[in-house]
């Protein structure tokens, strides 16, 4: 049943009881009752709160089957999830709540660790490195300096993009550009090629056929589906999910889109660099991008600082996508006026912008703590920047070094997501992946309309490296933004801007 067509009055009485409790009780309790837990969960690396002794901040039990999508073993694995079987489209989820959100955050971490496998050998080629890039698929996206692809060593990334979706550039505190890369899994790539959507002329022809752009959805294979069990708790008439976690694989993978943010790492700081997942990379730069006007290729080492992982699934929201966003724990601090991600009571979440916490006691990649407490942050550089042929690479047209922007994270982590991070980072202890955190998982849970956007839950989600300068905007929502995506033929593009490569 489509959630848009759900009629709650037609549901059986026990389900209506559950629905009422979920919306008016459990959900609001998840939003308001977790304030104490949420307050402890906002430190970026999600450690135990000072003074808590041997009592963990988070106490919920995570079954071993949570960590691998096939339900086997008790550790993160290379098996990717294909669906979220607990999601019931019969319900309208208006607010972010612990038990509603938990399966989605589990899905995010399973997908992330599967893509990054082998987790204990970060030098080996990962699963996503076999995926084509956006530039591989779309011929109109030529590299600025095509010569850089010549004799590219095996295992090197070839990067060229350094503009965010807003057209702004992000530089770190060392004065180096952040680079971006989009990858498409084979399921999505095959769909694009089969429908000749990889060319402008092909997209125009497709639009003229009257067909809809409809990327494949992931789903469990026949016989593998598991229904979420429910039990009556203490005779109080409220149904609660069974703690058993159903396996979400084997199954058929759906379309998956990935957007990476990479930071150029300084070669003389081995201790800092060891905290990142790194790759050797070559940067392709045209003459118009260089300070000296000479096209060049720069060989550098980059560290992963941000990732959007977007995947289409069949359950409940088959016409939508699940949006997962990760970043490195050393990126930025939390804004002093940070809000919870379900702040739907105001049209202007940050009337005065996101404000500085002031000096900090650790080193961040994108925040120097130079401003006073409460000073504005996340201000883009207004001058045109050029590349130098040596670090620091970002320069003003005069050749001077620009002042790096002070970036903070505007949106707090949901307490359940912070708990998920705490548990998964513990499982990943001893690997570089323990230094990454899930910012949130966004999904379509209701029909939308003011003040619920397009129905996305949580209402707001941004990444400090991918949407650095728009976090305080009323449309700071990944799915909400991508709901407006069209191809360059003017066709609704099924939540992706991939099919408008020139935008």
N, C-alpha and C positions, 0 to 999 in steps of 0.2 A: 504494500500500500504506500502510495506517496504521502509524505508528511503533509503536503499541501492539501490533500484530500481527507486527512484524518478527521473523524467525527468522534469526539471523546464520549458523547452521550450514547454512542452505539456500543461502547466497550462493556465487557462483563463487569459485574459489581466489584470483584476483587481487584480487577485492573483499574477501575475508576478510583478505588480507595488508594491504590498505589500511586496513581497519577496525581491525586490531590495531595498526597503526602510528598511526592517528588517535587511538585511545583511550589506548594505553599509551605512545606516544612523542610524536607531534606535539602532542596536546592537553596532556599534562603538561608538555612542553617549552614550549608556549605559556603555560602557567600559571606555571611555575617558571623557565624559561630566559630569560624576558624581564624579569627583576628589574632588571637594569642599565638597560635602556631605560625600564622603568616608573618608576624613580626619577627619571629626567630629565624624565618627561612629566607630572609632577604640578603644575607651576606653572600657575595658572589660565588664563593667556592663551597657554600652550603655545608660548612662544618658545624659541629655541635656548638650550641651557644655557650659562652663563657660561664663557668660556675655550675654547669649542669651535672658535674660529677660523672657517674657511670650510667646515667639515664639518657638514652638517645633523645634527640629532639623529636624524631619521628618514631612511632610505635606500631604502625600497621604492619601486618605480616604479609610478606610477598612470597608466594609459592614459587618453588624452583622452576616450574613450567612457564613462568612469566617471561623468562629471559631468552628463550629460543622460540621462534614462531611455530615450530612443529610440535611444541609441548613436551619435547624430550630434553633430558639433561637439566642442569641447574645453572647454566652459565650462558652469556651472550654467544651467539653462533652466527653462521653464514646463511641461515635460512631466512628468507625475507617474508614478512607478513603480506597477505594479499587482501585482507578484509578485516572489518571490525564486527564480528558476529553479534556482539552484545547490543549494537545500535538498533533501536526499535523506532521506526519512522511513525508508529502510531502515537508516539508521545511528542509533545511540543516542549522543547527544552529552552526556557527563556533565560535562565541564569546558569552560571558556571557552578557546578557542584561536584563534590569529591567523587562519589560513585558514578556519576555520569561521565566525568572527564577521564577517570583513571584508565579505561580501556584504550582511549585515544592516545594518551601519553605513553602507554605501553607499546602501542603500535608504532609511535614515533621512534622510541628507543630501539625497538627491534629492527625497524627499517634502517636506522642510522648505523647500528653496529653490523648489520648484514652487508651494507654497502661498503663499510670500511674494513671488512675482513680481508686478510687474516689479522686479527686485532693485536696479537702478540708479536707480529713481524711487520712493523710499519714501513720497513724498507721494501717489502715486496709489493708487487702491483695489486691494487685493490680492485674490487668488483666494478666500481664506477669508472675506473680508468679505461675499461673496454668500451664504454658508451661513446657514441659520436658527440662531438660538440656542435653547437649551433652553427658555427662557421663551416663545419664539415658538411652539414646538410643544405645550407642556403648559400648558393653561389654568389648572390649579391653582397654577401658579407665577406669581402676579400680582406686579407690581412694588409695592414698599412705598408708593410715592407715584406713582400712575398719571399724575398731571398732568405728570410729567417727560418723558413721551413726546410731549407737545404741542409742535409747532413745533421738534422736534429737528432741528438743522441737518444737512444732508447730510454724510456722512463722520464724524459723531460716533458713538462707541460709547455705548450706554445700559447702565450697569452698576449692580448692586445687591448682589451676593453678596460677602461678606467673611469667611466662615467656611470653614476648611479641612474636609476630610472627617472630621477628629477633633473638630470643633466648636470648635477654637481659632482665635484671631485672630492674624495676623502683622502687626507694624508695623515700619517701617524705622527706621534710626538718626535720621531727621528727625522721627519721631513720627507718621507717616502710615500709614493702613491699606493693606494690599495687597488688591486686588479680584480676583475670579475670574469667569471667563466660560466657558461650555461651548457649543461649536458642533458641528453635525452636518452632514456633507456630504449633498448631495441624494440619494445612493444610500440612505443610512441613513434619511434623513427620509421618502423615498417608501415605504420598507418599513414604517416606523412608521405612516404614514397609511393605507396600503393594508390594514393589518391592524387598524386602529382601536386602536392601542396608545397613542395620544396622550391617552386619557381613562381614568380609573380603572375606569369601567364596561366600557369596551372591553377593557381588560387582563383583567378578570375573565371576560368572555365568551370571550376567546381561550384562557385557561387551561382553561376548561371544555370546549373542543373537543378537547383532547388533543393539539393541535399543539405543536411545540417552537418556541421563539423562535430564529430562525435567520437572522441578518443575511446579506446577500449577500456572496459572496467575490469578490475580484479575481482575474483570470486572464488569461493571454496569449491573444490571438486565434489561431484555427486557422492553422497555418503559421508563426506568429511565434515558437514555442517554440525555444529553443536549448539543446542539451544541454551540460553542462559537460564539456569534454574533459579527459582525464588522460593523462599520459605517464610512462614509466618513467624515473627519474632515476638516471644514473650506474650502472645495473645493480645497484642496491642492493635491488631488489625492492619499493620503496616508491612507490606512485602519488602524484603530486602534481598539484594543479589546474593547468590551463593558464592562463597569465597573461591570455589574452584574456577580456574581460568581455562576456558575452552581453547583448544589449539586452533590457530588461524592459518595453518598450512597442513597438508599440501593443498595446492590450489593453482589457479591461473593468475599470473601477474597482470596487472593493468598498466596503463600508461603512467610513467613516472618522469618528472622533470626536476632537474637539480640546478641550483644557482649557487656558485661558490664565491666567497670573498677571500682573497689572498693578500697577506702582508709581506712585503720584502723584508727579510730578516738581516740584521747586521752581521757580517762575518766574524766579528770579534767578540761575540757574547754567547759562548757555547752553553752556559747555564740557562740563560733565558730561552735560547732557541730550542733547548731540549724539552721545553714544556709544550711545544707545538708539533702537530703532524706536519711534516715538511716534504717538499718536493723541489728538485732542481727545475728551473724554468728558464725559458727564453722569451724575452719580451720583444714583440715586433712593433717598431715605431717608424712612422713616416717622417719625411723631411719637415712637414708643416707642424709636427708635434715636438720637434727638437729645438732646443735653445740655439744651437749652432746651425740649424737648417740642414743638417746632414742625416739622412735616413740611417738607422742603426739597428742592431740587435744586441740586447743586453742579456747576459747570462747571470742569473741570480739564484738564490735560494728563497723560496716563499714558504710561509707558514699559514695554515688554515685558520681564519679568524671568524668566518661566518658561513652559514649554509641554510638555504631554503630547500626543503625536500617536499615535493608535491606529488601526491599519488591519488589515482582514481580508484574507487572501490564500489562494489555493487550494493552493499547493505545500506538501506535507508536513503542514502544520498547519491544514487547512481548518476544523477545529472550534475553532481558537484565533485569537489576534490577535497581531500584531507591535506591540510597545510601544516607542516612541521618546520619549526625554525630553531636552529642551534647557533651558539657562538662560544668563543673561548672565554673562560672565566676571568682572564686578565684584560679584557677589552676596555671596559668602562665601569665606573661606579654607578650607583643608583642616584637619581636626581633627588634633591632634598624634598621636592614636592611630588614625588612619584605617586601614581595612582594604581589602584587595582584594575585588572583588565576587564572587569565587567561594569565599569563606570558609565552607566547609561542614563544617569539622572541629570546630565548637563550636555548641552550642545557644544560647549567650549571646555573640554577637559583641562586644558592648560591655557588659561586666559593670558597669563604673562610668560608663557613658554615654560620650558623645563629648566629648573634652577640648579645651580652648582651646589654641591655639598661642601665646597671649600677645600682646603688642604687635605690630602689623604695620606695614609700610612703605608701604602704599597705603590708599586709602579704599575701604571696602566698604559696600554698601547696607544689609547686615543684620548687620554685625559691627563693634564699636567698639574691640575690643582692650583693654577695661578690666580684665579679669580676669588673674590670674597664669597662667603656663604650667601646664597640667594641671588647671585649674579646670573644673567642669561647665558645659556649654553647652546650647543647645536646650531651655531651660526655658520652658514656656508661661506667659503672664500669667494669674494666677489670678483677679484682680478683673474684674468686668464693665466693659467699656469702652463709652463713648458717643461719638458724633460731635459735634465742635464745628462751628460754621458757618464757621470759618476755620482755616488751618494754624497749628500742627500739629493735625490733625483728631482724633487719638485722645486721649481724655481719661478719667480716672477719674470716678466719679460726683461727686466733690468739685470737679471742674473742673481738678484738677492734671494735669500731664503724667505718664504712666506711664514707667517706665524700660524702654527697648526691650530685648528679649531679645537675647542674643548667639547668633547662628546660625552654625554651621560645617557643612561638608560631611563626612559620616562615611565615605563610600565613595570610594575612589580610582578614577580612570579606569583601565580596562583599557588596556594599552600599545597594542594595536591601535586602540582607539577614540581614544586620544590622538594617534596618528599620523594617523588619518583627519581629526581636527580640524585638525591642523597643515596638512595638504594642502588641505582645503576652505577654511580661513580664508585661506590664501594665494591661492586662486582668487577669494575674495570681498574681497580687499584693496581698500581705497578705498571700500567700502560699509559701512554700519552693521552688516551681517550678519557681518562679520569679528569682531565683539565677542560672538558667541554660540558656545556649544560644545555638542556632543552629550555627554550624561552616559553614555549607554549605550542599546543596543537589546536588548530582552528578547524571547525567543521560546521556544517549547516544543520542547525537544530530546530529551527522554527521558520514560519513563513516570512518573517521580516516585517518591515514597516516601522515607522518611528515609535520608540527610539531604538529599535532592534536591528537597524541596518538592513542587510539582505537576509538576516537570520543567522549570522555567524556567531558561534560560541567558541571561545570567549569573544566578546564584542570587539576588542582591540588586540592587535598583535603586530609588533614591528621588531626589526633587527637593527642593532646599533651600527652595524657595518654595511648593511644593504639599504636601509632607509634612515640614514643618520640624521637628516635634516628635516624630516617630515613626521617625526614621532609625535609631535604635539598637535598635529592637525586633526580635525574632526573625522577625516577619512583615513586615519592611521590603522587600517585594517587590510590584511593581505587578500583575503577572499573578497571583501567588499570592493577593493580596487580592481581585482582581476575579473570580477563579474562584468565589468564594462569593456573587456577586451574584445577587439574585432580584428579581423584580418585586413590586409591592405586592399582587399576587394570590398570592404565594408560589411563583411559577414560576421555575425556573432561567432566568436572563436573558442567557445567551450573553456573559458577561464584561463587562456594563455595568450600572451602577446607575441609568442614565437612566430605566428603567421603574419606578423607585420614587421619584418626584419629591419626595415629602414627607419622605424620610429625611435 
